[in-house]
Amino acid sequence: MQKEIDQLSTDKILASTLQMIVEKHSYFPAEHLDIGSGTGSLIKLLKAHLEINSQACDYTDSLMKNDAIKVSIVNLNYEKLPYPDEAFDIVTCTEVIEHLEHYRETIQEAYRVLKTGGTFVVTTPNILNLKS
């Protein structure tokens, strides 16, 4: 039962992230960075609906389920994002920030690699929700 609840929550979070990007981001095609990309589910969803070129970074590439997506391996507790300043139009970080010791630095890094006027979407669990 818990796995079903988690899966339903994840689907809703990813759908909400897509909706927010559609509502807030004003131009496409767009360069996208997914921080903590995991299996690549968000990238897959975005590519199905938007003209977007996605890159992934995570602490490991073993979770990725899409062989076409190369994962840049980075330990965000100790390392900066391996991308130049203002490289991305959209940066996403879904359900990751709460796992990091130095989350402020990760947010600063996300803004560093985000183009001026770009869109940054961060999600984190709502600990006041019973399902969390």
Helices and strands as residue ranges (DSSP letters): H 2-24, E 30-35, H 41-49, E 52-58, E 71-73, E 88-94, G 97-99, H 103-113, E 114-123
